[in-house]
Every structure is written in C-alpha cells, then in structure tokens.
Amino acid sequence: MKSTLTRTLAGLALVTTLTLAVALLSMSASAKRQESQSSGGRIEGTWRVQVTLRNCQTGAEIRTFPALLTFANGGTLTGTSTVLATGLRSPDHGIWSHTGGQSYHAVDEAFIFSPAGAWVSTQRLTQDIQLAADGDTFSSDAHTEFFDTVGNLTASGCATANATRME
C-alpha cells in the first residue's frame, strides 16, 4: 500500500512538473513572438553615434562629431553630444516610435546657451532611423531646426548618423 501511494505521488509530481514546464515554455514563446512581431523595443539601449552635419542641397560633409543616445522603454529618448562646448548646449530630451520593420522615428530637443549662460535658442532634431538586421548598428537621416526664445524658426540643417550599440 505504501509503495502504491509513493508511486502515485511521484507520478503526480512528474505530471505537475511537466505541466509547469510546458506552461512556462508556452509563455516564453508567446512573449518572444510578440516582441519579434513588434520589433519596437529592439532600439532600446544606449548607442555611440557618429553624427555628420551635411549641406542640405549637396549632401557635402560639413563636420563630424560623436554623440550618445539612449532609447528607453516606453518611447523616451535622452542624449548628449560634443557639437558645442559644455555649458553651451543642454542634453537632448525627446521621444521615439517604431514605424514598422526595422524603421524608427525620433524627435528630440536641446537648449542652446550663449557663452554668458543666457538661453538663446532651442534645437529640434528629427530623425528617421534604420536599424540593421543584427540589431547592433543603425543609420539615420536627420533634419535639425533652431528656434529663437519665442519660437520663431531661425535656421535649419541636415545630418546623417551611424551608430553602434553600447555593450
């Protein structure tokens, strides 16, 4: 009688363990399927970016400089660059969205200050980003606009960028 009870309990334990394992695998596969279907989170993380300012009409290179961008879960974006000396430009703050496939769209803004520390303009950067198939690099085309302190457009420009995921 004792051995029958032991075998029954062992069988129930085995069935329970297998049921839990199948349920966990199913949940994991479902989550991976949802993630791969959306691909939206694939850009999340911090990126080392090489930005090239370009002449909008000719595409000629004007200047290249490094930047860092961080794409956070939920669609927020922060960044910083070396385009201006420390204290003359605030960090970037913005939003990003997945537009389909390997494509993303981002918009961020930074404040520009005079050497005396007065706020003189706001820079808005709009990017269309193409993530590589490996998910570890991206390229982007960008348009930048500068607005005075009352919101009037004062200048605009173009840029391209290549980025590598920070590991």
VODOLO-516316 format. One record per residue (C-alpha): x, y, z; residue in one letter. Coordinates in nm, 4 decimals. Layout:
<pts>
PT        px        py        pz  aa
PT         X         Y         Z   A
...
</pts>
This chain:
<pts>
PT        px        py        pz  aa
PT    0.0000    0.0000    0.0000   M
PT    0.2867    0.2342    0.0889   K
PT    0.4619    0.1706   -0.2435   S
PT    0.1400    0.2345   -0.4408   T
PT    0.0940    0.5650   -0.2610   L
PT    0.4590    0.6562   -0.3236   T
PT    0.4263    0.5737   -0.6953   R
PT    0.1043    0.7757   -0.7218   T
PT    0.2604    1.0791   -0.5519   L
PT    0.5714    1.0506   -0.7701   A
PT    0.3509    1.0322   -1.0804   G
PT    0.1533    1.3380   -0.9724   L
PT    0.4758    1.5281   -0.9035   A
PT    0.6056    1.4372   -1.2508   L
PT    0.2811    1.5431   -1.4221   V
PT    0.2756    1.8709   -1.2245   T
PT    0.6397    1.9438   -1.3133   T
PT    0.5809    1.8706   -1.6840   L
PT    0.2654    2.0850   -1.6860   T
PT    0.4531    2.3773   -1.5302   L
PT    0.7421    2.3363   -1.7742   A
PT    0.5073    2.3365   -2.0754   V
PT    0.3224    2.6424   -1.9391   A
PT    0.6481    2.8341   -1.8849   L
PT    0.7786    2.7450   -2.2305   L
PT    0.4497    2.8489   -2.3856   S
PT    0.4541    3.1862   -2.2043   M
PT    0.8165    3.2449   -2.3054   S
PT    0.7469    3.1590   -2.6696   A
PT    0.4417    3.3872   -2.6709   S
PT    0.6436    3.6775   -2.5284   A
PT    0.9207    3.6249   -2.7840   K
PT    0.6642    3.6076   -3.0651   R
PT    0.5061    3.9358   -2.9523   Q
PT    0.8474    4.1017   -2.9229   E
PT    0.9593    3.9851   -3.2665   S
PT    0.6287    4.0871   -3.4235   Q
PT    0.6543    4.4403   -3.2915   S
PT    1.0346    4.4839   -3.3085   S
PT    0.9602    4.8111   -3.1341   G
PT    1.1880    4.7508   -2.8404   G
PT    1.4884    4.6498   -3.0457   R
PT    1.6267    5.0040   -3.0496   I
PT    1.6137    5.0321   -2.6707   E
PT    1.9522    5.0898   -2.5111   G
PT    2.2436    5.3314   -2.5345   T
PT    2.4178    5.3994   -2.8633   W
PT    2.7510    5.5562   -2.9633   R
PT    2.6660    5.7819   -3.2545   V
PT    2.8889    5.9446   -3.5145   Q
PT    2.6977    6.2467   -3.6498   V
PT    2.7891    6.4145   -3.9784   T
PT    2.6458    6.7601   -4.0463   L
PT    2.5745    6.7983   -4.4177   R
PT    2.4888    7.0667   -4.6700   N
PT    2.1171    7.0032   -4.7328   C
PT    2.1403    7.0844   -5.1051   Q
PT    2.4596    6.8983   -5.1988   T
PT    2.4979    6.6422   -4.9197   G
PT    2.8590    6.7579   -4.8724   A
PT    3.0086    6.6891   -4.5300   E
PT    3.0468    6.9954   -4.3075   I
PT    3.1591    6.8471   -3.9754   R
PT    3.1567    6.5174   -3.7852   T
PT    3.1277    6.4711   -3.4083   F
PT    3.0358    6.1981   -3.1546   P
PT    2.7149    6.1771   -2.9533   A
PT    2.5387    5.9355   -2.7183   L
PT    2.1689    5.8484   -2.7451   L
PT    1.9622    5.6381   -2.5067   T
PT    1.6294    5.4968   -2.6241   F
PT    1.4209    5.3942   -2.3217   A
PT    1.1311    5.1540   -2.2872   N
PT    0.8067    5.3430   -2.3385   G
PT    0.9363    5.5713   -2.6136   G
PT    1.1523    5.8320   -2.4421   T
PT    1.4931    5.9435   -2.5647   L
PT    1.7855    6.1225   -2.3993   T
PT    2.1201    6.2158   -2.5426   G
PT    2.4237    6.4351   -2.5395   T
PT    2.6769    6.5436   -2.7993   S
PT    3.0069    6.7198   -2.8442   T
PT    2.8757    6.9577   -3.1114   V
PT    2.9136    7.2548   -2.8734   L
PT    3.1311    7.3132   -2.5684   A
PT    2.9983    7.2009   -2.2318   T
PT    2.7566    7.4584   -2.0928   G
PT    2.6500    7.5874   -2.4336   L
PT    2.4027    7.3053   -2.5103   R
PT    2.1774    7.1091   -2.2763   S
PT    2.1292    6.7321   -2.3015   P
PT    1.8710    6.6148   -2.5566   D
PT    1.5269    6.5021   -2.4426   H
PT    1.2697    6.3511   -2.6746   G
PT    1.0535    6.0683   -2.7960   I
PT    1.0887    5.7759   -3.0364   W
PT    0.8461    5.5398   -3.2086   S
PT    0.8651    5.2209   -3.4111   H
PT    0.7311    5.2880   -3.7601   T
PT    0.7471    4.9291   -3.8901   G
PT    1.0042    4.6639   -3.9713   G
PT    1.3495    4.7947   -3.8813   Q
PT    1.2437    5.1617   -3.9026   S
PT    1.2063    5.4175   -3.6232   Y
PT    1.1303    5.7869   -3.5936   H
PT    1.2701    6.0133   -3.3207   A
PT    1.2332    6.3776   -3.2242   V
PT    1.4395    6.5446   -2.9539   D
PT    1.5190    6.8939   -2.8359   E
PT    1.8038    7.0700   -2.6584   A
PT    1.8521    7.4237   -2.5299   F
PT    2.1350    7.6387   -2.6691   I
PT    2.3010    7.8980   -2.4419   F
PT    2.5278    8.1969   -2.5020   S
PT    2.8791    8.1930   -2.3507   P
PT    2.7343    8.4186   -2.0772   A
PT    2.4807    8.1444   -1.9940   G
PT    2.1668    8.3038   -2.1405   A
PT    1.9213    8.0776   -2.3246   W
PT    1.9309    8.1877   -2.6886   V
PT    1.7589    7.9109   -2.8846   S
PT    1.6120    7.5629   -2.8920   T
PT    1.7365    7.2941   -3.1289   Q
PT    1.4902    7.0332   -3.2567   R
PT    1.6296    6.7226   -3.4246   L
PT    1.4017    6.4922   -3.6260   T
PT    1.5464    6.1541   -3.7291   Q
PT    1.4391    5.8626   -3.9446   D
PT    1.6364    5.5636   -3.8207   I
PT    1.7044    5.2330   -3.9943   Q
PT    1.8156    4.9565   -3.7585   L
PT    2.0445    4.6922   -3.9127   A
PT    1.9256    4.3306   -3.9190   A
PT    2.1750    4.2372   -3.6455   D
PT    2.0209    4.4997   -3.4141   G
PT    2.3644    4.6331   -3.3155   D
PT    2.4019    4.9233   -3.5606   T
PT    2.1782    5.1866   -3.7136   F
PT    2.1963    5.4689   -3.9640   S
PT    1.9782    5.7764   -3.9757   S
PT    1.8917    6.0804   -4.1796   D
PT    1.8150    6.3859   -3.9736   A
PT    1.6821    6.7366   -4.0081   H
PT    1.7622    6.9988   -3.7459   T
PT    1.5829    7.3244   -3.6765   E
PT    1.6746    7.6138   -3.4479   F
PT    1.4099    7.8341   -3.2878   F
PT    1.4579    8.1603   -3.1005   D
PT    1.3229    8.2016   -2.7472   T
PT    0.9754    8.2944   -2.8744   V
PT    0.9534    8.0003   -3.1154   G
PT    1.0480    8.1556   -3.4499   N
PT    1.2491    7.9325   -3.6854   L
PT    1.5939    8.0911   -3.7293   T
PT    1.7994    7.8200   -3.9027   A
PT    1.7840    7.4620   -4.0246   S
PT    2.0227    7.1934   -4.1405   G
PT    2.0740    6.8301   -4.2353   C
PT    2.2756    6.5429   -4.0916   A
PT    2.3372    6.1713   -4.1200   T
PT    2.4460    5.9407   -3.8435   A
PT    2.5854    5.5938   -3.7897   N
PT    2.5567    5.4282   -3.4505   A
PT    2.6781    5.1233   -3.2635   T
PT    2.5021    4.9761   -2.9631   R
PT    2.6948    5.0280   -2.6392   M
PT    2.7712    4.6979   -2.4698   E
</pts>
